[in-house]
Amino acid sequence: MLKFYGIKNCNSVKKAMDYLNSKQIEFEFLDIKKLDEETLNFWFSKRSVLELVNTAGMSARKLGLNKEKLQNLNQDEIKVMILQNPTLIKRPLIVKDDEVFVAKEYESF
């Protein structure tokens, strides 16, 4: 079963959930705000920081974080920032088997 990370009131997440439901794809919804370090480390092992972090989102803007600033941080600094602000992660984030899909990549299911 897919692990689906998101925020229930996020429009992108709602669209993705509707899409998966229309395809009768089962998933377990997990609140991204409850993100733990072990899960984040797994995501980092599968995808790059730039693929995971939404630098265009409201959370990034509030922190003054853009792609350039993100690239100047080390991985530990980024992990701390994400664990303190999990909404920095692009949504939805879906784990299927041993792969991590972000944003609209779910449309390939």
Phi and psi restraints in degrees (range 20) as a CNS / XPLOR table:
assign (resid 1 and name C) (resid 2 and name N)
       (resid 2 and name CA) (resid 2 and name C) 1.0 -69.6 20.0 2
assign (resid 2 and name N) (resid 2 and name CA)
       (resid 2 and name C) (resid 3 and name N) 1.0 146.1 20.0 2
assign (resid 2 and name C) (resid 3 and name N)
       (resid 3 and name CA) (resid 3 and name C) 1.0 -103.3 20.0 2
assign (resid 3 and name N) (resid 3 and name CA)
       (resid 3 and name C) (resid 4 and name N) 1.0 122.1 20.0 2
assign (resid 3 and name C) (resid 4 and name N)
       (resid 4 and name CA) (resid 4 and name C) 1.0 -114.7 20.0 2
assign (resid 4 and name N) (resid 4 and name CA)
       (resid 4 and name C) (resid 5 and name N) 1.0 111.7 20.0 2
assign (resid 4 and name C) (resid 5 and name N)
       (resid 5 and name CA) (resid 5 and name C) 1.0 -102.0 20.0 2
assign (resid 5 and name N) (resid 5 and name CA)
       (resid 5 and name C) (resid 6 and name N) 1.0 130.9 20.0 2
assign (resid 5 and name C) (resid 6 and name N)
       (resid 6 and name CA) (resid 6 and name C) 1.0 -174.5 20.0 2
assign (resid 6 and name N) (resid 6 and name CA)
       (resid 6 and name C) (resid 7 and name N) 1.0 -165.0 20.0 2
assign (resid 6 and name C) (resid 7 and name N)
       (resid 7 and name CA) (resid 7 and name C) 1.0 -127.4 20.0 2
assign (resid 7 and name N) (resid 7 and name CA)
       (resid 7 and name C) (resid 8 and name N) 1.0 127.4 20.0 2
assign (resid 7 and name C) (resid 8 and name N)
       (resid 8 and name CA) (resid 8 and name C) 1.0 -58.4 20.0 2
assign (resid 8 and name N) (resid 8 and name CA)
       (resid 8 and name C) (resid 9 and name N) 1.0 -31.0 20.0 2
assign (resid 8 and name C) (resid 9 and name N)
       (resid 9 and name CA) (resid 9 and name C) 1.0 -92.4 20.0 2
assign (resid 9 and name N) (resid 9 and name CA)
       (resid 9 and name C) (resid 10 and name N) 1.0 9.0 20.0 2
assign (resid 9 and name C) (resid 10 and name N)
       (resid 10 and name CA) (resid 10 and name C) 1.0 -85.1 20.0 2
assign (resid 10 and name N) (resid 10 and name CA)
       (resid 10 and name C) (resid 11 and name N) 1.0 127.9 20.0 2
assign (resid 10 and name C) (resid 11 and name N)
       (resid 11 and name CA) (resid 11 and name C) 1.0 -60.7 20.0 2
assign (resid 11 and name N) (resid 11 and name CA)
       (resid 11 and name C) (resid 12 and name N) 1.0 -39.8 20.0 2
assign (resid 11 and name C) (resid 12 and name N)
       (resid 12 and name CA) (resid 12 and name C) 1.0 -63.3 20.0 2
assign (resid 12 and name N) (resid 12 and name CA)
       (resid 12 and name C) (resid 13 and name N) 1.0 -38.7 20.0 2
assign (resid 12 and name C) (resid 13 and name N)
       (resid 13 and name CA) (resid 13 and name C) 1.0 -67.7 20.0 2
assign (resid 13 and name N) (resid 13 and name CA)
       (resid 13 and name C) (resid 14 and name N) 1.0 -43.3 20.0 2
assign (resid 13 and name C) (resid 14 and name N)
       (resid 14 and name CA) (resid 14 and name C) 1.0 -59.7 20.0 2
assign (resid 14 and name N) (resid 14 and name CA)
       (resid 14 and name C) (resid 15 and name N) 1.0 -44.4 20.0 2
assign (resid 14 and name C) (resid 15 and name N)
       (resid 15 and name CA) (resid 15 and name C) 1.0 -61.9 20.0 2
assign (resid 15 and name N) (resid 15 and name CA)
       (resid 15 and name C) (resid 16 and name N) 1.0 -42.5 20.0 2
assign (resid 15 and name C) (resid 16 and name N)
       (resid 16 and name CA) (resid 16 and name C) 1.0 -65.7 20.0 2
assign (resid 16 and name N) (resid 16 and name CA)
       (resid 16 and name C) (resid 17 and name N) 1.0 -41.2 20.0 2
assign (resid 16 and name C) (resid 17 and name N)
       (resid 17 and name CA) (resid 17 and name C) 1.0 -63.9 20.0 2
assign (resid 17 and name N) (resid 17 and name CA)
       (resid 17 and name C) (resid 18 and name N) 1.0 -42.2 20.0 2
assign (resid 17 and name C) (resid 18 and name N)
       (resid 18 and name CA) (resid 18 and name C) 1.0 -61.1 20.0 2
assign (resid 18 and name N) (resid 18 and name CA)
       (resid 18 and name C) (resid 19 and name N) 1.0 -42.5 20.0 2
assign (resid 18 and name C) (resid 19 and name N)
       (resid 19 and name CA) (resid 19 and name C) 1.0 -61.1 20.0 2
assign (resid 19 and name N) (resid 19 and name CA)
       (resid 19 and name C) (resid 20 and name N) 1.0 -50.4 20.0 2
assign (resid 19 and name C) (resid 20 and name N)
       (resid 20 and name CA) (resid 20 and name C) 1.0 -62.6 20.0 2
assign (resid 20 and name N) (resid 20 and name CA)
       (resid 20 and name C) (resid 21 and name N) 1.0 -40.6 20.0 2
assign (resid 20 and name C) (resid 21 and name N)
       (resid 21 and name CA) (resid 21 and name C) 1.0 -63.8 20.0 2
assign (resid 21 and name N) (resid 21 and name CA)
       (resid 21 and name C) (resid 22 and name N) 1.0 -39.3 20.0 2
assign (resid 21 and name C) (resid 22 and name N)
       (resid 22 and name CA) (resid 22 and name C) 1.0 -65.5 20.0 2
assign (resid 22 and name N) (resid 22 and name CA)
       (resid 22 and name C) (resid 23 and name N) 1.0 -27.8 20.0 2
assign (resid 22 and name C) (resid 23 and name N)
       (resid 23 and name CA) (resid 23 and name C) 1.0 -91.4 20.0 2
assign (resid 23 and name N) (resid 23 and name CA)
       (resid 23 and name C) (resid 24 and name N) 1.0 3.0 20.0 2
assign (resid 23 and name C) (resid 24 and name N)
       (resid 24 and name CA) (resid 24 and name C) 1.0 55.7 20.0 2
assign (resid 24 and name N) (resid 24 and name CA)
       (resid 24 and name C) (resid 25 and name N) 1.0 40.3 20.0 2
assign (resid 24 and name C) (resid 25 and name N)
       (resid 25 and name CA) (resid 25 and name C) 1.0 -95.8 20.0 2
assign (resid 25 and name N) (resid 25 and name CA)
       (resid 25 and name C) (resid 26 and name N) 1.0 121.4 20.0 2
assign (resid 25 and name C) (resid 26 and name N)
       (resid 26 and name CA) (resid 26 and name C) 1.0 -77.6 20.0 2
assign (resid 26 and name N) (resid 26 and name CA)
       (resid 26 and name C) (resid 27 and name N) 1.0 142.9 20.0 2
assign (resid 26 and name C) (resid 27 and name N)
       (resid 27 and name CA) (resid 27 and name C) 1.0 -150.5 20.0 2
assign (resid 27 and name N) (resid 27 and name CA)
       (resid 27 and name C) (resid 28 and name N) 1.0 157.4 20.0 2
assign (resid 27 and name C) (resid 28 and name N)
       (resid 28 and name CA) (resid 28 and name C) 1.0 -106.0 20.0 2
assign (resid 28 and name N) (resid 28 and name CA)
       (resid 28 and name C) (resid 29 and name N) 1.0 120.0 20.0 2
assign (resid 28 and name C) (resid 29 and name N)
       (resid 29 and name CA) (resid 29 and name C) 1.0 -81.9 20.0 2
assign (resid 29 and name N) (resid 29 and name CA)
       (resid 29 and name C) (resid 30 and name N) 1.0 130.4 20.0 2
assign (resid 29 and name C) (resid 30 and name N)
       (resid 30 and name CA) (resid 30 and name C) 1.0 -127.6 20.0 2
assign (resid 30 and name N) (resid 30 and name CA)
       (resid 30 and name C) (resid 31 and name N) 1.0 129.9 20.0 2
assign (resid 30 and name C) (resid 31 and name N)
       (resid 31 and name CA) (resid 31 and name C) 1.0 -69.8 20.0 2
assign (resid 31 and name N) (resid 31 and name CA)
       (resid 31 and name C) (resid 32 and name N) 1.0 118.7 20.0 2
assign (resid 31 and name C) (resid 32 and name N)
       (resid 32 and name CA) (resid 32 and name C) 1.0 -65.0 20.0 2
assign (resid 32 and name N) (resid 32 and name CA)
       (resid 32 and name C) (resid 33 and name N) 1.0 -21.0 20.0 2
assign (resid 32 and name C) (resid 33 and name N)
       (resid 33 and name CA) (resid 33 and name C) 1.0 -69.4 20.0 2
assign (resid 33 and name N) (resid 33 and name CA)
       (resid 33 and name C) (resid 34 and name N) 1.0 -13.7 20.0 2
assign (resid 33 and name C) (resid 34 and name N)
       (resid 34 and name CA) (resid 34 and name C) 1.0 -102.0 20.0 2
assign (resid 34 and name N) (resid 34 and name CA)
       (resid 34 and name C) (resid 35 and name N) 1.0 24.6 20.0 2
assign (resid 34 and name C) (resid 35 and name N)
       (resid 35 and name CA) (resid 35 and name C) 1.0 -59.0 20.0 2
assign (resid 35 and name N) (resid 35 and name CA)
       (resid 35 and name C) (resid 36 and name N) 1.0 135.6 20.0 2
assign (resid 35 and name C) (resid 36 and name N)
       (resid 36 and name CA) (resid 36 and name C) 1.0 -112.8 20.0 2
assign (resid 36 and name N) (resid 36 and name CA)
       (resid 36 and name C) (resid 37 and name N) 1.0 165.2 20.0 2
assign (resid 36 and name C) (resid 37 and name N)
       (resid 37 and name CA) (resid 37 and name C) 1.0 -64.2 20.0 2
assign (resid 37 and name N) (resid 37 and name CA)
       (resid 37 and name C) (resid 38 and name N) 1.0 -38.2 20.0 2
assign (resid 37 and name C) (resid 38 and name N)
       (resid 38 and name CA) (resid 38 and name C) 1.0 -62.1 20.0 2
assign (resid 38 and name N) (resid 38 and name CA)
       (resid 38 and name C) (resid 39 and name N) 1.0 -44.0 20.0 2
assign (resid 38 and name C) (resid 39 and name N)
       (resid 39 and name CA) (resid 39 and name C) 1.0 -64.2 20.0 2
assign (resid 39 and name N) (resid 39 and name CA)
       (resid 39 and name C) (resid 40 and name N) 1.0 -45.1 20.0 2
assign (resid 39 and name C) (resid 40 and name N)
       (resid 40 and name CA) (resid 40 and name C) 1.0 -60.6 20.0 2
assign (resid 40 and name N) (resid 40 and name CA)
       (resid 40 and name C) (resid 41 and name N) 1.0 -41.8 20.0 2
assign (resid 40 and name C) (resid 41 and name N)
       (resid 41 and name CA) (resid 41 and name C) 1.0 -61.1 20.0 2
assign (resid 41 and name N) (resid 41 and name CA)
       (resid 41 and name C) (resid 42 and name N) 1.0 -39.3 20.0 2
assign (resid 41 and name C) (resid 42 and name N)
       (resid 42 and name CA) (resid 42 and name C) 1.0 -62.0 20.0 2
assign (resid 42 and name N) (resid 42 and name CA)
       (resid 42 and name C) (resid 43 and name N) 1.0 -46.5 20.0 2
assign (resid 42 and name C) (resid 43 and name N)
       (resid 43 and name CA) (resid 43 and name C) 1.0 -59.2 20.0 2
assign (resid 43 and name N) (resid 43 and name CA)
       (resid 43 and name C) (resid 44 and name N) 1.0 -43.1 20.0 2
assign (resid 43 and name C) (resid 44 and name N)
       (resid 44 and name CA) (resid 44 and name C) 1.0 -64.5 20.0 2
assign (resid 44 and name N) (resid 44 and name CA)
       (resid 44 and name C) (resid 45 and name N) 1.0 -27.9 20.0 2
assign (resid 44 and name C) (resid 45 and name N)
       (resid 45 and name CA) (resid 45 and name C) 1.0 -74.5 20.0 2
assign (resid 45 and name N) (resid 45 and name CA)
       (resid 45 and name C) (resid 46 and name N) 1.0 -16.4 20.0 2
assign (resid 45 and name C) (resid 46 and name N)
       (resid 46 and name CA) (resid 46 and name C) 1.0 -108.3 20.0 2
assign (resid 46 and name N) (resid 46 and name CA)
       (resid 46 and name C) (resid 47 and name N) 1.0 -27.1 20.0 2
assign (resid 46 and name C) (resid 47 and name N)
       (resid 47 and name CA) (resid 47 and name C) 1.0 -136.9 20.0 2
assign (resid 47 and name N) (resid 47 and name CA)
       (resid 47 and name C) (resid 48 and name N) 1.0 156.7 20.0 2
assign (resid 47 and name C) (resid 48 and name N)
       (resid 48 and name CA) (resid 48 and name C) 1.0 -78.3 20.0 2
assign (resid 48 and name N) (resid 48 and name CA)
       (resid 48 and name C) (resid 49 and name N) 1.0 162.1 20.0 2
assign (resid 48 and name C) (resid 49 and name N)
       (resid 49 and name CA) (resid 49 and name C) 1.0 -58.1 20.0 2
assign (resid 49 and name N) (resid 49 and name CA)
       (resid 49 and name C) (resid 50 and name N) 1.0 -44.9 20.0 2
assign (resid 49 and name C) (resid 50 and name N)
       (resid 50 and name CA) (resid 50 and name C) 1.0 -65.7 20.0 2
assign (resid 50 and name N) (resid 50 and name CA)
       (resid 50 and name C) (resid 51 and name N) 1.0 -26.8 20.0 2
assign (resid 50 and name C) (resid 51 and name N)
       (resid 51 and name CA) (resid 51 and name C) 1.0 -76.7 20.0 2
assign (resid 51 and name N) (resid 51 and name CA)
       (resid 51 and name C) (resid 52 and name N) 1.0 -26.5 20.0 2
assign (resid 51 and name C) (resid 52 and name N)
       (resid 52 and name CA) (resid 52 and name C) 1.0 -93.1 20.0 2
assign (resid 52 and name N) (resid 52 and name CA)
       (resid 52 and name C) (resid 53 and name N) 1.0 -34.2 20.0 2
assign (resid 52 and name C) (resid 53 and name N)
       (resid 53 and name CA) (resid 53 and name C) 1.0 -93.9 20.0 2
assign (resid 53 and name N) (resid 53 and name CA)
       (resid 53 and name C) (resid 54 and name N) 1.0 130.8 20.0 2
assign (resid 53 and name C) (resid 54 and name N)
       (resid 54 and name CA) (resid 54 and name C) 1.0 -90.6 20.0 2
assign (resid 54 and name N) (resid 54 and name CA)
       (resid 54 and name C) (resid 55 and name N) 1.0 91.9 20.0 2
assign (resid 54 and name C) (resid 55 and name N)
       (resid 55 and name CA) (resid 55 and name C) 1.0 -75.3 20.0 2
assign (resid 55 and name N) (resid 55 and name CA)
       (resid 55 and name C) (resid 56 and name N) 1.0 -10.1 20.0 2
assign (resid 55 and name C) (resid 56 and name N)
       (resid 56 and name CA) (resid 56 and name C) 1.0 -93.9 20.0 2
assign (resid 56 and name N) (resid 56 and name CA)
       (resid 56 and name C) (resid 57 and name N) 1.0 -6.8 20.0 2
assign (resid 56 and name C) (resid 57 and name N)
       (resid 57 and name CA) (resid 57 and name C) 1.0 -80.6 20.0 2
assign (resid 57 and name N) (resid 57 and name CA)
       (resid 57 and name C) (resid 58 and name N) 1.0 169.3 20.0 2
assign (resid 57 and name C) (resid 58 and name N)
       (resid 58 and name CA) (resid 58 and name C) 1.0 -61.5 20.0 2
assign (resid 58 and name N) (resid 58 and name CA)
       (resid 58 and name C) (resid 59 and name N) 1.0 -40.2 20.0 2
assign (resid 58 and name C) (resid 59 and name N)
       (resid 59 and name CA) (resid 59 and name C) 1.0 -60.8 20.0 2
assign (resid 59 and name N) (resid 59 and name CA)
       (resid 59 and name C) (resid 60 and name N) 1.0 -43.2 20.0 2
assign (resid 59 and name C) (resid 60 and name N)
       (resid 60 and name CA) (resid 60 and name C) 1.0 -66.6 20.0 2
assign (resid 60 and name N) (resid 60 and name CA)
       (resid 60 and name C) (resid 61 and name N) 1.0 -40.9 20.0 2
assign (resid 60 and name C) (resid 61 and name N)
       (resid 61 and name CA) (resid 61 and name C) 1.0 -62.7 20.0 2
assign (resid 61 and name N) (resid 61 and name CA)
       (resid 61 and name C) (resid 62 and name N) 1.0 -41.2 20.0 2
assign (resid 61 and name C) (resid 62 and name N)
       (resid 62 and name CA) (resid 62 and name C) 1.0 -62.0 20.0 2
assign (resid 62 and name N) (resid 62 and name CA)
       (resid 62 and name C) (resid 63 and name N) 1.0 -32.5 20.0 2
assign (resid 62 and name C) (resid 63 and name N)
       (resid 63 and name CA) (resid 63 and name C) 1.0 -90.3 20.0 2
assign (resid 63 and name N) (resid 63 and name CA)
       (resid 63 and name C) (resid 64 and name N) 1.0 -1.6 20.0 2
assign (resid 63 and name C) (resid 64 and name N)
       (resid 64 and name CA) (resid 64 and name C) 1.0 66.9 20.0 2
assign (resid 64 and name N) (resid 64 and name CA)
       (resid 64 and name C) (resid 65 and name N) 1.0 31.0 20.0 2
assign (resid 64 and name C) (resid 65 and name N)
       (resid 65 and name CA) (resid 65 and name C) 1.0 -99.3 20.0 2
assign (resid 65 and name N) (resid 65 and name CA)
       (resid 65 and name C) (resid 66 and name N) 1.0 123.3 20.0 2
assign (resid 65 and name C) (resid 66 and name N)
       (resid 66 and name CA) (resid 66 and name C) 1.0 -126.8 20.0 2
assign (resid 66 and name N) (resid 66 and name CA)
       (resid 66 and name C) (resid 67 and name N) 1.0 179.5 20.0 2
assign (resid 66 and name C) (resid 67 and name N)
       (resid 67 and name CA) (resid 67 and name C) 1.0 -59.4 20.0 2
assign (resid 67 and name N) (resid 67 and name CA)
       (resid 67 and name C) (resid 68 and name N) 1.0 -40.8 20.0 2
assign (resid 67 and name C) (resid 68 and name N)
       (resid 68 and name CA) (resid 68 and name C) 1.0 -63.4 20.0 2
assign (resid 68 and name N) (resid 68 and name CA)
       (resid 68 and name C) (resid 69 and name N) 1.0 -48.1 20.0 2
assign (resid 68 and name C) (resid 69 and name N)
       (resid 69 and name CA) (resid 69 and name C) 1.0 -63.7 20.0 2
assign (resid 69 and name N) (resid 69 and name CA)
       (resid 69 and name C) (resid 70 and name N) 1.0 -38.5 20.0 2
assign (resid 69 and name C) (resid 70 and name N)
       (resid 70 and name CA) (resid 70 and name C) 1.0 -61.2 20.0 2
assign (resid 70 and name N) (resid 70 and name CA)
       (resid 70 and name C) (resid 71 and name N) 1.0 -41.3 20.0 2
assign (resid 70 and name C) (resid 71 and name N)
       (resid 71 and name CA) (resid 71 and name C) 1.0 -69.2 20.0 2
assign (resid 71 and name N) (resid 71 and name CA)
       (resid 71 and name C) (resid 72 and name N) 1.0 -19.6 20.0 2
assign (resid 71 and name C) (resid 72 and name N)
       (resid 72 and name CA) (resid 72 and name C) 1.0 -88.9 20.0 2
assign (resid 72 and name N) (resid 72 and name CA)
       (resid 72 and name C) (resid 73 and name N) 1.0 -3.4 20.0 2
assign (resid 72 and name C) (resid 73 and name N)
       (resid 73 and name CA) (resid 73 and name C) 1.0 -96.0 20.0 2
assign (resid 73 and name N) (resid 73 and name CA)
       (resid 73 and name C) (resid 74 and name N) 1.0 149.6 20.0 2
assign (resid 73 and name C) (resid 74 and name N)
       (resid 74 and name CA) (resid 74 and name C) 1.0 -84.3 20.0 2
assign (resid 74 and name N) (resid 74 and name CA)
       (resid 74 and name C) (resid 75 and name N) 1.0 167.0 20.0 2
assign (resid 74 and name C) (resid 75 and name N)
       (resid 75 and name CA) (resid 75 and name C) 1.0 -61.0 20.0 2
assign (resid 75 and name N) (resid 75 and name CA)
       (resid 75 and name C) (resid 76 and name N) 1.0 -37.0 20.0 2
assign (resid 75 and name C) (resid 76 and name N)
       (resid 76 and name CA) (resid 76 and name C) 1.0 -64.6 20.0 2
assign (resid 76 and name N) (resid 76 and name CA)
       (resid 76 and name C) (resid 77 and name N) 1.0 -40.9 20.0 2
assign (resid 76 and name C) (resid 77 and name N)
       (resid 77 and name CA) (resid 77 and name C) 1.0 -63.4 20.0 2
assign (resid 77 and name N) (resid 77 and name CA)
       (resid 77 and name C) (resid 78 and name N) 1.0 -41.1 20.0 2
assign (resid 77 and name C) (resid 78 and name N)
       (resid 78 and name CA) (resid 78 and name C) 1.0 -65.6 20.0 2
assign (resid 78 and name N) (resid 78 and name CA)
       (resid 78 and name C) (resid 79 and name N) 1.0 -42.8 20.0 2
assign (resid 78 and name C) (resid 79 and name N)
       (resid 79 and name CA) (resid 79 and name C) 1.0 -61.4 20.0 2
assign (resid 79 and name N) (resid 79 and name CA)
       (resid 79 and name C) (resid 80 and name N) 1.0 -44.0 20.0 2
assign (resid 79 and name C) (resid 80 and name N)
       (resid 80 and name CA) (resid 80 and name C) 1.0 -60.4 20.0 2
assign (resid 80 and name N) (resid 80 and name CA)
       (resid 80 and name C) (resid 81 and name N) 1.0 -44.5 20.0 2
assign (resid 80 and name C) (resid 81 and name N)
       (resid 81 and name CA) (resid 81 and name C) 1.0 -61.3 20.0 2
assign (resid 81 and name N) (resid 81 and name CA)
       (resid 81 and name C) (resid 82 and name N) 1.0 -43.1 20.0 2
assign (resid 81 and name C) (resid 82 and name N)
       (resid 82 and name CA) (resid 82 and name C) 1.0 -68.8 20.0 2
assign (resid 82 and name N) (resid 82 and name CA)
       (resid 82 and name C) (resid 83 and name N) 1.0 -42.4 20.0 2
assign (resid 82 and name C) (resid 83 and name N)
       (resid 83 and name CA) (resid 83 and name C) 1.0 -63.5 20.0 2
assign (resid 83 and name N) (resid 83 and name CA)
       (resid 83 and name C) (resid 84 and name N) 1.0 -31.1 20.0 2
assign (resid 83 and name C) (resid 84 and name N)
       (resid 84 and name CA) (resid 84 and name C) 1.0 -81.1 20.0 2
assign (resid 84 and name N) (resid 84 and name CA)
       (resid 84 and name C) (resid 85 and name N) 1.0 -25.0 20.0 2
assign (resid 84 and name C) (resid 85 and name N)
       (resid 85 and name CA) (resid 85 and name C) 1.0 -137.2 20.0 2
assign (resid 85 and name N) (resid 85 and name CA)
       (resid 85 and name C) (resid 86 and name N) 1.0 70.0 20.0 2
assign (resid 85 and name C) (resid 86 and name N)
       (resid 86 and name CA) (resid 86 and name C) 1.0 -62.8 20.0 2
assign (resid 86 and name N) (resid 86 and name CA)
       (resid 86 and name C) (resid 87 and name N) 1.0 -15.9 20.0 2
assign (resid 86 and name C) (resid 87 and name N)
       (resid 87 and name CA) (resid 87 and name C) 1.0 -74.3 20.0 2
assign (resid 87 and name N) (resid 87 and name CA)
       (resid 87 and name C) (resid 88 and name N) 1.0 0.9 20.0 2
assign (resid 87 and name C) (resid 88 and name N)
       (resid 88 and name CA) (resid 88 and name C) 1.0 -70.0 20.0 2
assign (resid 88 and name N) (resid 88 and name CA)
       (resid 88 and name C) (resid 89 and name N) 1.0 -21.1 20.0 2
assign (resid 88 and name C) (resid 89 and name N)
       (resid 89 and name CA) (resid 89 and name C) 1.0 -72.2 20.0 2
assign (resid 89 and name N) (resid 89 and name CA)
       (resid 89 and name C) (resid 90 and name N) 1.0 137.3 20.0 2
assign (resid 89 and name C) (resid 90 and name N)
       (resid 90 and name CA) (resid 90 and name C) 1.0 -61.0 20.0 2
assign (resid 90 and name N) (resid 90 and name CA)
       (resid 90 and name C) (resid 91 and name N) 1.0 141.1 20.0 2
assign (resid 90 and name C) (resid 91 and name N)
       (resid 91 and name CA) (resid 91 and name C) 1.0 -124.4 20.0 2
assign (resid 91 and name N) (resid 91 and name CA)
       (resid 91 and name C) (resid 92 and name N) 1.0 149.5 20.0 2
assign (resid 91 and name C) (resid 92 and name N)
       (resid 92 and name CA) (resid 92 and name C) 1.0 -72.9 20.0 2
assign (resid 92 and name N) (resid 92 and name CA)
       (resid 92 and name C) (resid 93 and name N) 1.0 161.6 20.0 2
assign (resid 92 and name C) (resid 93 and name N)
       (resid 93 and name CA) (resid 93 and name C) 1.0 -118.8 20.0 2
assign (resid 93 and name N) (resid 93 and name CA)
       (resid 93 and name C) (resid 94 and name N) 1.0 126.0 20.0 2
assign (resid 93 and name C) (resid 94 and name N)
       (resid 94 and name CA) (resid 94 and name C) 1.0 -124.3 20.0 2
assign (resid 94 and name N) (resid 94 and name CA)
       (resid 94 and name C) (resid 95 and name N) 1.0 133.0 20.0 2
assign (resid 94 and name C) (resid 95 and name N)
       (resid 95 and name CA) (resid 95 and name C) 1.0 -106.1 20.0 2
assign (resid 95 and name N) (resid 95 and name CA)
       (resid 95 and name C) (resid 96 and name N) 1.0 120.3 20.0 2
assign (resid 95 and name C) (resid 96 and name N)
       (resid 96 and name CA) (resid 96 and name C) 1.0 -123.6 20.0 2
assign (resid 96 and name N) (resid 96 and name CA)
       (resid 96 and name C) (resid 97 and name N) 1.0 117.6 20.0 2
assign (resid 96 and name C) (resid 97 and name N)
       (resid 97 and name CA) (resid 97 and name C) 1.0 56.5 20.0 2
assign (resid 97 and name N) (resid 97 and name CA)
       (resid 97 and name C) (resid 98 and name N) 1.0 -112.5 20.0 2
assign (resid 97 and name C) (resid 98 and name N)
       (resid 98 and name CA) (resid 98 and name C) 1.0 -115.4 20.0 2
assign (resid 98 and name N) (resid 98 and name CA)
       (resid 98 and name C) (resid 99 and name N) 1.0 20.1 20.0 2
assign (resid 98 and name C) (resid 99 and name N)
       (resid 99 and name CA) (resid 99 and name C) 1.0 -115.2 20.0 2
assign (resid 99 and name N) (resid 99 and name CA)
       (resid 99 and name C) (resid 100 and name N) 1.0 152.8 20.0 2
assign (resid 99 and name C) (resid 100 and name N)
       (resid 100 and name CA) (resid 100 and name C) 1.0 -117.8 20.0 2
assign (resid 100 and name N) (resid 100 and name CA)
       (resid 100 and name C) (resid 101 and name N) 1.0 125.8 20.0 2
assign (resid 100 and name C) (resid 101 and name N)
       (resid 101 and name CA) (resid 101 and name C) 1.0 -116.0 20.0 2
assign (resid 101 and name N) (resid 101 and name CA)
       (resid 101 and name C) (resid 102 and name N) 1.0 138.0 20.0 2
assign (resid 101 and name C) (resid 102 and name N)
       (resid 102 and name CA) (resid 102 and name C) 1.0 -125.2 20.0 2
assign (resid 102 and name N) (resid 102 and name CA)
       (resid 102 and name C) (resid 103 and name N) 1.0 154.2 20.0 2
assign (resid 102 and name C) (resid 103 and name N)
       (resid 103 and name CA) (resid 103 and name C) 1.0 54.2 20.0 2
assign (resid 103 and name N) (resid 103 and name CA)
       (resid 103 and name C) (resid 104 and name N) 1.0 -129.2 20.0 2
assign (resid 103 and name C) (resid 104 and name N)
       (resid 104 and name CA) (resid 104 and name C) 1.0 -83.9 20.0 2
assign (resid 104 and name N) (resid 104 and name CA)
       (resid 104 and name C) (resid 105 and name N) 1.0 9.1 20.0 2
assign (resid 104 and name C) (resid 105 and name N)
       (resid 105 and name CA) (resid 105 and name C) 1.0 -63.2 20.0 2
assign (resid 105 and name N) (resid 105 and name CA)
       (resid 105 and name C) (resid 106 and name N) 1.0 -18.1 20.0 2
assign (resid 105 and name C) (resid 106 and name N)
       (resid 106 and name CA) (resid 106 and name C) 1.0 -61.6 20.0 2
assign (resid 106 and name N) (resid 106 and name CA)
       (resid 106 and name C) (resid 107 and name N) 1.0 -20.6 20.0 2
assign (resid 106 and name C) (resid 107 and name N)
       (resid 107 and name CA) (resid 107 and name C) 1.0 -65.7 20.0 2
assign (resid 107 and name N) (resid 107 and name CA)
       (resid 107 and name C) (resid 108 and name N) 1.0 -10.0 20.0 2
assign (resid 107 and name C) (resid 108 and name N)
       (resid 108 and name CA) (resid 108 and name C) 1.0 -85.6 20.0 2
assign (resid 108 and name N) (resid 108 and name CA)
       (resid 108 and name C) (resid 109 and name N) 1.0 -3.8 20.0 2
